[in-house]
Amino acid sequence: REIIEILQYDLKMDLLGTKWKQ
């Protein structure tokens, strides 16, 4: 897998995570 893909996925999960926490 491409590293960029993984980073984008990671970032997406991070944004979703903060949304859920708030």
MOJO-V239553 format. One record per residue. N is the residue number from 1. SS is DSSP state (~ for helix, > for strand, _ for the rest). D_CENTER is the distance of its C-alpha to the mean C-alpha in Angstrom with 1 decimal. Layout:
BEGIN
((N SS D_CENTER) (N SS D_CENTER))
END
This chain:
BEGIN
((1 _ 15.6) (2 _ 14.7) (3 ~ 12.9) (4 ~ 11.5) (5 ~ 10.1) (6 ~ 8.4) (7 ~ 7.1) (8 ~ 6.0) (9 ~ 4.4) (10 ~ 3.0) (11 ~ 2.7) (12 ~ 2.7) (13 ~ 3.0) (14 ~ 4.2) (15 ~ 5.9) (16 ~ 7.1) (17 ~ 8.1) (18 ~ 10.1) (19 ~ 11.6) (20 ~ 12.8) (21 ~ 14.2) (22 _ 16.2))
END
